[in-house]
Amino acid sequence: MSPGFLGTSVGRSRVRRAGESAYGLLLLARAALMGAVAAVLLMAGVWVSLDGTRQAVADRGAVRGTMTVAECDGGTCTGPFAPEGGGGGARAEVAVEAPVSYEAGERLPVALWPGREGSDGSGRAGGAEAVRTGTAGVLYAWLPLAGALVLASPVIAGGLGMRRTAWGAGLSGLALMGAAFALL
């Protein structure tokens, strides 16, 4: 009888079985490594986004109010700060990071955080750094997560073979970026 018919058995050698087992182990190791790379990318994006989100959302420890834009140059806008409800805490000049340029006179909802005095890098004495609040501030704080989703999508598609999941991750990251810049 020729090989492949019922009742016959063609034995594979030990070398061939060991080779198939090693190949399977390599495939498993590749999937584990790509899964770890994708997980590290996503965890780093979440970790970086958490601090900015906490500052944009939390009420404790921050003085909330509005900043009226006086001028914008080089990714930073400056202007006077008026706290909510009036009272003390008004500042002559605060700085907020601005990826887009604002018109002079625009009012932005911001929060001043303790310990960030003069950290705007401008060298101005008495200058304070503000953080955007509201929906625009939260979405801006989530930009690192959006970037991590976009960066992890090729790893998820190519390394793990999960193409639909990768499309979902990449498109959600792009949508988050688009929403953040549309609201800023």
Contacts in CASP RR format, 6 or more apart in sequence:
PFRMAT RR
TARGET T0000
AUTHOR 0000-0000-0000
METHOD contacts of the structure
MODEL  1
MSPGFLGTSVGRSRVRRAGESAYGLLLLARAALMGAVAAVLLMAGVWVSL
DGTRQAVADRGAVRGTMTVAECDGGTCTGPFAPEGGGGGARAEVAVEAPV
SYEAGERLPVALWPGREGSDGSGRAGGAEAVRTGTAGVLYAWLPLAGALV
LASPVIAGGLGMRRTAWGAGLSGLALMGAAFALL
1 7 0 8 1.000
1 8 0 8 1.000
2 8 0 8 1.000
3 10 0 8 1.000
4 10 0 8 1.000
30 159 0 8 1.000
31 159 0 8 1.000
31 160 0 8 1.000
34 155 0 8 1.000
34 156 0 8 1.000
34 158 0 8 1.000
34 159 0 8 1.000
34 160 0 8 1.000
35 155 0 8 1.000
35 156 0 8 1.000
35 159 0 8 1.000
35 160 0 8 1.000
37 155 0 8 1.000
38 152 0 8 1.000
38 155 0 8 1.000
38 156 0 8 1.000
38 160 0 8 1.000
41 148 0 8 1.000
41 151 0 8 1.000
41 152 0 8 1.000
41 155 0 8 1.000
42 145 0 8 1.000
42 148 0 8 1.000
42 149 0 8 1.000
42 152 0 8 1.000
44 144 0 8 1.000
44 148 0 8 1.000
45 144 0 8 1.000
45 145 0 8 1.000
45 147 0 8 1.000
45 148 0 8 1.000
46 145 0 8 1.000
46 148 0 8 1.000
48 144 0 8 1.000
48 145 0 8 1.000
49 141 0 8 1.000
49 142 0 8 1.000
49 143 0 8 1.000
49 144 0 8 1.000
49 145 0 8 1.000
51 141 0 8 1.000
52 131 0 8 1.000
52 141 0 8 1.000
53 138 0 8 1.000
53 141 0 8 1.000
53 142 0 8 1.000
55 62 0 8 1.000
55 111 0 8 1.000
55 113 0 8 1.000
55 131 0 8 1.000
55 141 0 8 1.000
56 111 0 8 1.000
56 131 0 8 1.000
56 132 0 8 1.000
56 133 0 8 1.000
56 134 0 8 1.000
56 137 0 8 1.000
56 138 0 8 1.000
56 140 0 8 1.000
56 141 0 8 1.000
57 133 0 8 1.000
57 134 0 8 1.000
57 138 0 8 1.000
61 113 0 8 1.000
61 114 0 8 1.000
62 111 0 8 1.000
62 112 0 8 1.000
62 113 0 8 1.000
62 114 0 8 1.000
62 131 0 8 1.000
63 83 0 8 1.000
63 89 0 8 1.000
63 111 0 8 1.000
63 112 0 8 1.000
64 83 0 8 1.000
64 84 0 8 1.000
64 109 0 8 1.000
64 110 0 8 1.000
64 111 0 8 1.000
64 133 0 8 1.000
65 81 0 8 1.000
65 82 0 8 1.000
65 83 0 8 1.000
65 84 0 8 1.000
65 109 0 8 1.000
65 110 0 8 1.000
65 111 0 8 1.000
66 81 0 8 1.000
66 82 0 8 1.000
66 84 0 8 1.000
66 107 0 8 1.000
66 108 0 8 1.000
66 109 0 8 1.000
66 110 0 8 1.000
67 77 0 8 1.000
67 79 0 8 1.000
67 80 0 8 1.000
67 81 0 8 1.000
67 82 0 8 1.000
67 94 0 8 1.000
67 96 0 8 1.000
67 107 0 8 1.000
67 108 0 8 1.000
67 110 0 8 1.000
67 130 0 8 1.000
68 79 0 8 1.000
68 80 0 8 1.000
68 82 0 8 1.000
68 105 0 8 1.000
68 106 0 8 1.000
68 107 0 8 1.000
69 77 0 8 1.000
69 78 0 8 1.000
69 79 0 8 1.000
69 102 0 8 1.000
69 103 0 8 1.000
69 104 0 8 1.000
69 105 0 8 1.000
69 106 0 8 1.000
69 107 0 8 1.000
69 108 0 8 1.000
70 77 0 8 1.000
70 78 0 8 1.000
70 79 0 8 1.000
70 80 0 8 1.000
70 93 0 8 1.000
70 104 0 8 1.000
70 105 0 8 1.000
71 77 0 8 1.000
71 78 0 8 1.000
71 79 0 8 1.000
71 104 0 8 1.000
72 78 0 8 1.000
72 98 0 8 1.000
72 101 0 8 1.000
72 102 0 8 1.000
75 97 0 8 1.000
75 98 0 8 1.000
75 99 0 8 1.000
75 101 0 8 1.000
76 95 0 8 1.000
76 96 0 8 1.000
76 97 0 8 1.000
76 98 0 8 1.000
76 120 0 8 1.000
76 122 0 8 1.000
77 95 0 8 1.000
77 96 0 8 1.000
77 98 0 8 1.000
77 101 0 8 1.000
77 102 0 8 1.000
77 108 0 8 1.000
78 93 0 8 1.000
78 94 0 8 1.000
78 95 0 8 1.000
78 96 0 8 1.000
78 120 0 8 1.000
78 122 0 8 1.000
79 93 0 8 1.000
79 94 0 8 1.000
79 95 0 8 1.000
80 90 0 8 1.000
80 91 0 8 1.000
80 92 0 8 1.000
80 93 0 8 1.000
80 94 0 8 1.000
81 89 0 8 1.000
81 90 0 8 1.000
81 91 0 8 1.000
81 93 0 8 1.000
81 94 0 8 1.000
81 110 0 8 1.000
81 112 0 8 1.000
81 128 0 8 1.000
81 130 0 8 1.000
82 90 0 8 1.000
83 89 0 8 1.000
83 90 0 8 1.000
91 112 0 8 1.000
91 126 0 8 1.000
91 127 0 8 1.000
91 128 0 8 1.000
93 124 0 8 1.000
93 126 0 8 1.000
93 127 0 8 1.000
93 128 0 8 1.000
94 110 0 8 1.000
94 112 0 8 1.000
94 120 0 8 1.000
94 127 0 8 1.000
94 128 0 8 1.000
94 129 0 8 1.000
94 130 0 8 1.000
95 120 0 8 1.000
95 121 0 8 1.000
95 122 0 8 1.000
95 127 0 8 1.000
95 128 0 8 1.000
95 129 0 8 1.000
95 130 0 8 1.000
96 108 0 8 1.000
96 110 0 8 1.000
96 129 0 8 1.000
96 130 0 8 1.000
96 131 0 8 1.000
96 132 0 8 1.000
97 129 0 8 1.000
97 132 0 8 1.000
98 184 0 8 1.000
99 140 0 8 1.000
99 181 0 8 1.000
99 184 0 8 1.000
100 181 0 8 1.000
100 184 0 8 1.000
102 108 0 8 1.000
108 132 0 8 1.000
109 132 0 8 1.000
109 133 0 8 1.000
109 134 0 8 1.000
110 130 0 8 1.000
110 131 0 8 1.000
110 132 0 8 1.000
110 133 0 8 1.000
111 130 0 8 1.000
111 131 0 8 1.000
111 133 0 8 1.000
112 128 0 8 1.000
112 129 0 8 1.000
112 130 0 8 1.000
112 131 0 8 1.000
113 129 0 8 1.000
113 131 0 8 1.000
116 128 0 8 1.000
116 129 0 8 1.000
117 126 0 8 1.000
117 127 0 8 1.000
117 128 0 8 1.000
117 129 0 8 1.000
118 124 0 8 1.000
118 126 0 8 1.000
118 127 0 8 1.000
118 128 0 8 1.000
118 129 0 8 1.000
119 129 0 8 1.000
120 127 0 8 1.000
120 128 0 8 1.000
120 129 0 8 1.000
131 137 0 8 1.000
132 140 0 8 1.000
132 184 0 8 1.000
135 183 0 8 1.000
136 180 0 8 1.000
136 183 0 8 1.000
136 184 0 8 1.000
137 183 0 8 1.000
137 184 0 8 1.000
139 176 0 8 1.000
139 179 0 8 1.000
139 180 0 8 1.000
139 183 0 8 1.000
139 184 0 8 1.000
140 180 0 8 1.000
140 184 0 8 1.000
142 176 0 8 1.000
142 180 0 8 1.000
143 176 0 8 1.000
143 177 0 8 1.000
143 180 0 8 1.000
145 173 0 8 1.000
145 176 0 8 1.000
146 172 0 8 1.000
146 173 0 8 1.000
146 174 0 8 1.000
146 176 0 8 1.000
146 177 0 8 1.000
146 180 0 8 1.000
147 173 0 8 1.000
147 177 0 8 1.000
149 169 0 8 1.000
149 170 0 8 1.000
149 172 0 8 1.000
149 173 0 8 1.000
149 176 0 8 1.000
150 169 0 8 1.000
150 170 0 8 1.000
150 173 0 8 1.000
150 174 0 8 1.000
150 177 0 8 1.000
152 169 0 8 1.000
152 170 0 8 1.000
153 166 0 8 1.000
153 167 0 8 1.000
153 168 0 8 1.000
153 169 0 8 1.000
153 170 0 8 1.000
154 166 0 8 1.000
156 162 0 8 1.000
156 165 0 8 1.000
156 166 0 8 1.000
156 169 0 8 1.000
157 163 0 8 1.000
157 166 0 8 1.000
157 167 0 8 1.000
158 166 0 8 1.000
160 166 0 8 1.000
END
